[in-house]
Structures are given as C-alpha cells and as structure tokens.
Amino acid sequence: DGDYKRAFNSMAGMQETINDYFEKVLVMDKDDKVRGNRLNMMAEITRMLFTICDFTKIVIPGMTKV
C-alpha cells in the first residue's frame, strides 16, 4: 500500500528473531530434508523482504560493496 515506514518498522521488529535463529539453528544441517526446508524458509523470507524494495540498491556512505 506504499506505507514504507510501516513496512520497515515491521522488518525491524523481526531483527531479534532472525538473529536468534542464526545463533541457534544450523541451516546447513547434515540431513538433506532439514537443510532444504531451512534454505527454502530463508528464500521465502528474502522474497517477502524484496517485495518492499530492492535492498541491493541501498547505498550507505562509507560502506564498501561486499
């Protein structure tokens, strides 16, 4: 609906949950099915976030592209 402030605030609210996930969960699990499910979940989150904007286009002064 174009309410980017609300969208970004919503994304910011997920930061702690996402940080906890990567601290506690081994995405590249030995079990193919588990690993596949975790990678698919990450891809879905990425797709969701990219509906808001193309984050590759954001420029932060002083930061180099990785």
N, C-alpha and C positions, 0 to 999 in steps of 0.2 A: 504493500500500500504506500510505499515511499517514505515511511517513518523510519529513517535510517538511525536516528538517535535511539529509538526504542530497540531496533534490531541489534545495534552494537552493545547496548546495555544488557540485552538478553544474552548475547555471546559472552560478554564479560562475566556474567553470572555463572557460566559453565567452567570458568578457568580452574577453580579449585577441584571440581570433579574430574576434569581432564588431567590435571596434574597428578591427582591421586591414582587415577587409572594407570598412568605410565610409571608411577612409582611402585605399584603393587601387582601389575599384571605383565607377564611375559608375552608380548604379542607374537613373537616368533617361536611359539610352542613347538615341541617335537611332534606332537600329534597333528597330522595334516588337516584334519577336520576342524580342530580347535583353532589352529593358525589361520585357516581360511576364513572361519567365522569372524575372528578378530580383525583380520585385514579388510574384510567386507564391511564391518562396522565402521572402521576408520574411513574407508572410501565413502560410505554413506554420509558420515559427518562432514567430510570435505565437500561433497556435493551440496549438502544443505548450506554450509557456510558460503560457498561460492554463488549461491542464489542471491546473496546480499550484495556482493561486489567481487571484483577480481583482485584478490589480495596481492597478486604478483605485480600489480601496477602501483601499489603504495610505495612512496618514496619517503624514507626517513633520513633527514640530513645527517651526515656524518657516518652513516652505516654503509658498509660495502655489500654488494650483492653476493650471496653465497651460492 
